[in-house]
Amino acid sequence: MNGYSGVWVYVEHRNGVISNSTLEIMGKARELASKLGVEMATVLFGNDVSHLVSTLAEYGADRIYLADDEALKEYKTLPYTRLLTELIESNKPEIVLFTASSLGRDLAPRVAARLRTGLTANCIDLDVGCFEDNEKGKRLERILYQIVPAFGGNVVATIVTPYHRPQIATIRPGTFPVPTKAPGRGEVIHVKVNLRREDDKAEVLEVKRDLQESELENAKIVVGVGVGARGPDGVKMLKRLAEVLGGALGATRPVTDAGWLPQEYMIGESGKTVRPDLYIACGISGAMHHMVGVRNAKVIVAINKDPKAPIFEAADYIIVEDMFKIVPKLLEKLDRKG
Ligand SMILES: Cc1cc2nc3c(=O)[nH]c(=O)nc-3n(C[C@H](O)[C@H](O)[C@H](O)COP(=O)(O)OP(=O)(O)OC[C@H]3O[C@@H](n4cnc5c(N)ncnc54)[C@H](O)[C@@H]3O)c2cc1C
């Protein structure tokens, strides 16, 4: 579409560190930008964040739109939305990517709505190519393929935004690997922050940190808790297993719905995406909704007492056994070793 060019990534950071999920998306953005023959840029908002510019350049940003201002210290929906919308309107990127974190899920749809463009949430992959619109008899170039699980994860759908720009997508953390460094031009463009009274309708009272966020998504070993754990005692046993292995605990949705573990432990379509070296699924049936969150695990070990459990089709190693018999034995061995 005329006048729109470039792939942008909205940068998330916490305590002065860029989130891994932002770096993951930057790797994919770099790939898309090079296929399209355009620049990859990042948008960095915050207070005292200019030191992050060098990292963004190291990971391939050709441009960094930097708004560093006291007024942007805490994330607030309205001022961030207005600033970013105006930045996009004046610079016209063709693609804008966000992490599907709580911040990205709040900011991206608001920006998309103000720009009257489309948004695809929770993508599990992205690519670019052309789109044949058979109804209108048109062939459109430079289209972002926004790939998402649909119909309960049974189908993978490719969504396109053919007639509006920019094309906006949110991507689940852990979807792509953190890329190797490949420096971009790193040109810094300072963004003027002119907030208005109407931007300040909400006050941030407290910021509560989601302790699990980075722990689970970055863990090399994840122990998955399913309904087979039967309740808090089973969870306690599996928590011990995760600790002994130096890993993190994750769960299926019924487990978090039942309150055996907080919601941020949920893995799957409605929860987190993990990419550990080892995923040990304990008492988990293997529903598609759950499995989309572990599809990037290198090795899956499944413990289930039902020999016909669907998870065995996806697992690399299967243990057909009652987990209350096998896990204590495993712990005993690991304890003896350690
Ligand atoms: C729109 C939508 C979104 C959803 N999103 C998610 C999501 O993001 N994440 C998610 O996880 N789910 C999600 N779900 C739910 C999902 O479809 C499944 O219902 C859920 O994953 C099943 O959890 P489970 O495997 O723990 O339980 P179950 O399916 O009940 O399986 C329990 C398993 O434990 C085994 N078992 C029982 N006792 C033992 C024992 N003592 N030892 C060993 N094995 C034992 C059983 O054989 C069984 O296979 C979603 C559902 C919907 C409709």
The ligand as an SDF file (V2000), in Angstrom:
LIG
                    3D

 53 58  0  0  0  0  0  0  0  0999 V2000
  -11.3190  -22.1340   24.3150 C   0  0  0  0  0  0  0  0  0  0  0  0
  -10.5190  -23.0450   25.2010 C   0  0  0  0  0  0  0  0  0  0  0  0
   -9.2340  -22.6930   25.5420 C   0  0  0  0  0  0  0  0  0  0  0  0
   -8.4720  -23.5420   26.3340 C   0  0  0  0  0  0  0  0  0  0  0  0
   -7.1960  -23.1760   26.6590 N   0  0  0  0  0  0  0  0  0  0  0  0
   -6.4370  -24.0090   27.3770 C   0  0  0  0  0  0  0  0  0  0  0  0
   -5.0700  -23.6820   27.6780 C   0  0  0  0  0  0  0  0  0  0  0  0
   -4.5650  -22.6190   27.3300 O   0  0  0  0  0  0  0  0  0  0  0  0
   -4.3420  -24.5830   28.3680 N   0  0  0  0  0  0  0  0  0  0  0  0
   -4.8550  -25.8010   28.7880 C   0  0  0  0  0  0  0  0  0  0  0  0
   -4.1150  -26.5730   29.4050 O   0  0  0  0  0  0  0  0  0  0  0  0
   -6.1190  -26.1100   28.5190 N   0  0  0  0  0  0  0  0  0  0  0  0
   -6.9190  -25.2550   27.8420 C   0  0  0  0  0  0  0  0  0  0  0  0
   -8.2170  -25.5940   27.5880 N   0  0  0  0  0  0  0  0  0  0  0  0
   -8.7360  -26.8560   28.1680 C   0  0  0  0  0  0  0  0  0  0  0  0
   -8.3120  -28.0620   27.3520 C   0  0  0  0  0  0  0  0  0  0  0  0
   -9.1910  -28.2590   26.2590 O   0  0  0  0  0  0  0  0  0  0  0  0
   -8.3070  -29.3520   28.2010 C   0  0  0  0  0  0  0  0  0  0  0  0
   -9.5540  -29.5040   28.8090 O   0  0  0  0  0  0  0  0  0  0  0  0
   -7.2340  -29.3560   29.2890 C   0  0  0  0  0  0  0  0  0  0  0  0
   -5.9690  -29.0580   28.7440 O   0  0  0  0  0  0  0  0  0  0  0  0
   -7.1710  -30.7250   29.9650 C   0  0  0  0  0  0  0  0  0  0  0  0
   -6.3510  -30.6420   31.0870 O   0  0  0  0  0  0  0  0  0  0  0  0
   -5.7170  -31.9580   31.7230 P   0  0  0  0  0  0  0  0  0  0  0  0
   -4.9390  -32.6730   30.6750 O   0  0  0  0  0  0  0  0  0  0  0  0
   -5.0060  -31.5390   32.9670 O   0  0  0  0  0  0  0  0  0  0  0  0
   -7.0040  -32.7590   32.1900 O   0  0  0  0  0  0  0  0  0  0  0  0
   -7.7160  -34.0360   31.5930 P   0  0  0  0  0  0  0  0  0  0  0  0
   -8.0260  -33.8690   30.1560 O   0  0  0  0  0  0  0  0  0  0  0  0
   -8.8210  -34.3370   32.5170 O   0  0  0  0  0  0  0  0  0  0  0  0
   -6.6070  -35.1610   31.6730 O   0  0  0  0  0  0  0  0  0  0  0  0
   -6.1190  -35.6900   32.8680 C   0  0  0  0  0  0  0  0  0  0  0  0
   -5.2100  -36.8460   32.4990 C   0  0  0  0  0  0  0  0  0  0  0  0
   -4.5750  -37.3030   33.6620 O   0  0  0  0  0  0  0  0  0  0  0  0
   -4.4740  -38.7180   33.5670 C   0  0  0  0  0  0  0  0  0  0  0  0
   -4.3780  -39.2170   34.9450 N   0  0  0  0  0  0  0  0  0  0  0  0
   -5.3360  -39.2020   35.9000 C   0  0  0  0  0  0  0  0  0  0  0  0
   -4.8310  -39.6720   37.0570 N   0  0  0  0  0  0  0  0  0  0  0  0
   -3.5310  -39.9840   36.8200 C   0  0  0  0  0  0  0  0  0  0  0  0
   -2.4930  -40.5110   37.6170 C   0  0  0  0  0  0  0  0  0  0  0  0
   -2.6780  -40.8080   38.9160 N   0  0  0  0  0  0  0  0  0  0  0  0
   -1.2820  -40.7070   37.0420 N   0  0  0  0  0  0  0  0  0  0  0  0
   -1.0700  -40.4220   35.7270 C   0  0  0  0  0  0  0  0  0  0  0  0
   -2.0330  -39.9300   34.9330 N   0  0  0  0  0  0  0  0  0  0  0  0
   -3.2410  -39.6910   35.4700 C   0  0  0  0  0  0  0  0  0  0  0  0
   -5.7350  -39.1750   32.8520 C   0  0  0  0  0  0  0  0  0  0  0  0
   -5.5310  -40.4060   32.2070 O   0  0  0  0  0  0  0  0  0  0  0  0
   -5.9200  -38.0320   31.8540 C   0  0  0  0  0  0  0  0  0  0  0  0
   -5.3160  -38.3310   30.6030 O   0  0  0  0  0  0  0  0  0  0  0  0
   -9.0090  -24.7610   26.8030 C   0  0  0  0  0  0  0  0  0  0  0  0
  -10.3210  -25.1220   26.4550 C   0  0  0  0  0  0  0  0  0  0  0  0
  -11.0600  -24.2730   25.6760 C   0  0  0  0  0  0  0  0  0  0  0  0
  -12.4530  -24.6890   25.3070 C   0  0  0  0  0  0  0  0  0  0  0  0
  1  2  1  0
  2  3  1  0
  2 52  2  0
  3  4  2  0
  4  5  1  0
  4 50  1  0
  5  6  2  0
  6  7  1  0
  6 13  1  0
  7  8  2  0
  7  9  1  0
  9 10  1  0
 10 11  2  0
 10 12  1  0
 12 13  2  0
 13 14  1  0
 14 15  1  0
 14 50  1  0
 15 16  1  0
 16 17  1  0
 16 18  1  0
 18 19  1  0
 18 20  1  0
 20 21  1  0
 20 22  1  0
 22 23  1  0
 23 24  1  0
 24 25  2  0
 24 26  1  0
 24 27  1  0
 27 28  1  0
 28 29  2  0
 28 30  1  0
 28 31  1  0
 31 32  1  0
 32 33  1  0
 33 34  1  0
 33 48  1  0
 34 35  1  0
 35 36  1  0
 35 46  1  0
 36 37  1  0
 36 45  1  0
 37 38  2  0
 38 39  1  0
 39 40  1  0
 39 45  2  0
 40 41  1  0
 40 42  2  0
 42 43  1  0
 43 44  2  0
 44 45  1  0
 46 47  1  0
 46 48  1  0
 48 49  1  0
 50 51  2  0
 51 52  1  0
 52 53  1  0
M  END
$$$$
